[in-house]
Amino acid sequence: MRITVCELPHEPAPLREAWAGLCEHTKRQAAEVVLLPECAFVPPLWECWPFDYSRWERAVQLSEAWLARLPELGTEFVVGTRPVEVGGRPFNQGFLWFPTSGVVPLRRKYFLPDQPGNWEAQWFDDGDPMFPVFRAGPLSFGLNICSELWALETYGNYAGHAQVVMSPRATGAGTYAKWLAAGMVAAVRTGAYSVSSNRVDVTGACGGRSWVISPEGEILALTTPAAPFATVDVDLVAWQETRAGYPRYVFTRGTTATL
């Protein structure tokens, strides 16, 4: 299955240009799944405090307008997150889009930072503490939204069941190395591909550098400012052979494998 990762800006003019390039890339590469960055298309509300409902409402409307353009990608599935209001409460909600059903809600982000420059806990309510495995056609995947990539306790549930761990991000340029390390741990611990797309902006508050990492921790693709999109053919057949290898089998009683 061909999966595309990307880095996208949120400023209107650069976003329009990047979106046109992404659509051209996905069609040329015959991508089947696209992973978008965290809360793609909207300004980084969480950089400011306190919560401002008028800004929140505009962001929700802007996100909905861009989500209506997902068919332009020409892919079978799109995964991402969006600002959404449910029962009068604001959430950072994961979604799966496909042509026949449109946007289908997934789990909502549970682990929320609360510090200067990253006031997510002020803008979003706590979401869903459970991390189930979702499906997109033949693909099974887990969704760990940005900070949740560090929720190592979720990986045991994915091991042997999820073929991909998807991580939409909004992380800074200066912390890229440690996020990439977390992505490698996610892949090796779960025996799944680690796939992540990141926002990018001129300030460096979000630094791009999206990735695809193999179940053995090998970097298969990294985006750069010069090449902000990457598509990798994820081998779902080979995944059947690697999912029970080391270190996954160590955590399953009654099984053995070779290092």
N, C-alpha and C positions, 0 to 999 in steps of 0.2 A: 504494500500500500504506500502510495507516494504522499509524504507529509511535508508541508511547507511551514517554515518558521520565518518570522519577519521582525524588523524593528520599525516602529512608526512614530512620527512626531504628532503632537496634538495641535500645534499652531495651524490655523486654517489653510494658509497658502501652501506651506510645506506638506501638510497632510494631503491636500488635493493632488499634489505632484507625486507624493509617495504612493498614494492609493492607485493612481493610474499605472505606476510602475509595477506595483504588486499584482494588479489584475493582468497586466501583460505577462508577467513572470508565471503566474499560476496556469494560465492558458498555454503558454509555450512549453512549460514543464509537465503538462497534463497532471497537475496536482489533484489529489483526491480529498485531502484533508488540509485545512489551513488552521493554524493556531495563531490567534491574535494576542497582542499584549494585554495586560491588565487594564480594564476600563479604557480600552482604546477609544479614540475619537473625542474624548472630553478633557477639559482642563484639569490639572491636578488639584482638585478641591482640597485634598487632605494636607496640602502644604501650609494652609492657613487655619487659624483658629480664632473665633469660635464658629460653630455651624451657622450657615447662612441659608435659610430656606429658599430665597429667591435664586441664589447661585445653584443650589441643589436642583431646583425645578428646571432651570435652563439646561443643566447638564443632562438630566434625564431626557428632556425633549431632544437635545442634540444627539444623544446616543441612539434614541429610537429612529431618528431620521437617517443616521448612518447605517443602522442595522437593516433598514429597508433596502440598502444598496448591496447587501451581501451576494445576491445573485450575480452581480457583475464579476465576481471572482471565478465563476464557471466551475466550481468544485462541488463535490458531493456533500461535504460536511465542513462546517466551520465551528470552532470551539473558541470561547473567550469569556470575558466577564463584562458586566454592565452595572451601572447604578440603577437601582429599581426600588420602588416603594411597594411594600406588601403589608396590608392591614394598617396603613399609616406609619409604618416603620421603614427606615432607609437601610438597604442592604447592598453589598457588593456580591452580586449573584452570577454564578457561572451559567453558561448556556451552551446548548448544542443547536446549530442551525442546519437544516437540510431542506431541499426545495419543496418537498411535498407537505411538510408540516410547519415550516418557518422556524421561529425561535422557540426552543423547548427549554424550560428552566432546569438547571442542575442544582448542585448544592451551593450554599451561600457561605462566604468566607467567615471563618470562625476566629482565627488567631489574628488580632488586629493591633498593630503598633500604636503607641500613644506617647509621642515625644516631639520636640520641636522639629518642624519641617515634615513631620509624618504623623499627623493627628487623625489617623484612620478611625480610631475608637470614638472620636468626636463626631465623625461624619457617617459612620455605619454602625448599626446594631450588630451584636454577635449573631453569627449565622448558625450553620449546622455542624455539630461536633462530630458527626459520623462521616466517614470517608468511604463511600461505597464504590464499587466498580461499575462504570457506565459502558454503554455500547454505542458504536457508530457503525452500523452495518456489521462487517466481520471483525471490526476492531474493538477490543476491550481496553478501557483506560480509566485511570484514576485522575482526579483533579485536585492538585495542591496549589492554591492561589498564592503566589509570591511568598510572603513570610511562612506559609504553610509548607514550603519546601524543607524547612527545618523541623517539621513535625515528624521526626524519625519513627515515632511509635505507630504511625499510619502505614509504614511500609510492609509490616508483616502481613497485613490483610491483602495487600496487592500481590505479594510474592506468589507466583504460580497461577495468578488469575488475571492480572492486568498486563497487557502487552506493552502499554505505554503509560508513563506518568507525565501528564501535561501540566505545565507550570507557567501560566501567564504572569508576567512580572512588571514591576515599576521600580527598578533598582538603580542606584547611582553608579556612575562611571568608576569612582574610586574604590568600590567594593566588589568589582567584577570577579576578582580571583576567588574570593571565598564563596560567591554564589555558584561559580562554575564547579568548585569542589563539592558543594552540596548537591549539584546536579549529578556528579559522578557517583556520589554515595547513593543517591536515589536509584540510579541505574543498577549498580552492583548489588545493593541489598535486595531489590525487588526482582531482579532478573528481567526487567523491562527496559525499553528504551526511555531515556529521559529527554523530553522535548520541551523547550522553553522559548517564548517570545517576549521581548522587552520593549518598553517605551523608550523614546529617545528625545532629548531636547537640547537646546543650545547652551543651557546652564550647566549641564552635566548631572543635574538632579536625577535624571534617568539617562542611562548610558548605553542603551542598545546592547549589542553582543548577545544575540540569541543563539541557541545551540540545538543540536541533535547528538545524543550520546548513546552508544550501543549498550546492551545489557552487560557487557564485560568492562564498561567504563572507557571505551575508546571514543574519542571525539570524531564524529562523522562529518559535522558541519558547524561552522561558526560564522555568524554574520559580521560585517564590518561596515563602516560608513560608506566605503566604496562599493560594497556588495551587501545591501541591507536585506536581501531575501535569499533563502536557501531551501532547496527541495531534496529530500533523501528518500530512497526506496526502502521502506522498513520491511524486513523479511519476517513475515508472520509464521512461516514454516520453520525457519531456523530458531525462532523463539521457543518452539516446542522442545527443542533439544537443550537450550541453555537455561530454561526457567528453573530446573531442579539442581543446577550446579552449585558450586561453592560461591558465597557462604550461605545460600538459601537453605540447603538441605540440613545445615547445622541446627536450624530452628524448627525442624520437623522431626519429631521422634520416630524412630523405627526405620529411618532411611539412611543410606550411605551413598557416597559419591567420591570421585577422585579429584584432588586439588589440581 
